Amino acid sequence: MKVLSLFDGMSCGQQALHELNISVNEYYASEIDKYAIQIAKKNFPNTIHLGDVRTVKAQNLPEIDLLLGGSPC
């Protein structure tokens, strides 16, 4: 499964998928908070970080199976 998480924070969505034993092949994350990104990278080093949501372009991504969104906290 390919996942795109907008406003990813520290990747709690990825943690939930992991705890539910849902297999994720690629996890794309849009986040700008440097501390949240540090935690996400530590816990999920294979995450593909995209930066600011305003710069994410759908045409630059593969087909996404699951879209998560934690609108700005």
N, C-alpha and C positions, 0 to 999 in steps of 0.2 A: 504494500500500500504506500502511496505517496501522499504526504500530508503537508499542507501549508498552514502555518499558524501565524495569524496577524496579531500584533500587540502581544507577542509571545511571553513577555515577562521572563521568569526564570525557568520556563518550559514545564509548567505544571500540567499542561495538556499532554505533553510527551510522557510525563510521569504516570498520568492516569492510564494512557494507552499501555504502558509497560505493565502496570499493576493488573490490567485486565487481560494480559497476555495477548494483546493485539499486535501482530507483526507489522512493523513499519520498515520499509526498504529505504525510503528517503524522507527526511523531515526538514522542511524549509521553514525558517523562522524570521519574522520581521520584528525587530526590536531596536530601540535606540538607547535604552538605559545601560550604561557600561557595567554597572554592578550586576544587574540581572543577567546580562550576556556572559559575564565571568562565571556565574553560578551554572548557567546552562551549559557552557563549554566544559566545565569541570564534570558535571553529571552526565552529559550527553555529547561527547567529543565529536561524534559524526554528524552533528547538526549542521545544516548548510545555512549560515547566517546571511540574510539579505539586507540588513540595515533598515533604514527608514521606509515605512509602509508607502509613503508618497512616491517612492522611486521604484517600487515593485511593478514590473510589467509582465502581464500574463503571457505574452508571446515569448518571453525569455525563460519560461518555466515549462516543465513537462506537463502532461495531463495530470491533474490533481484529483485524488480519490476522496480526500476529506479536507474540508476547510474548517479551521478553528479560528475563533475570534474572541479575544478578551478586550473589547474596546477600551480605550485608554483608562488606565486605573488612576 
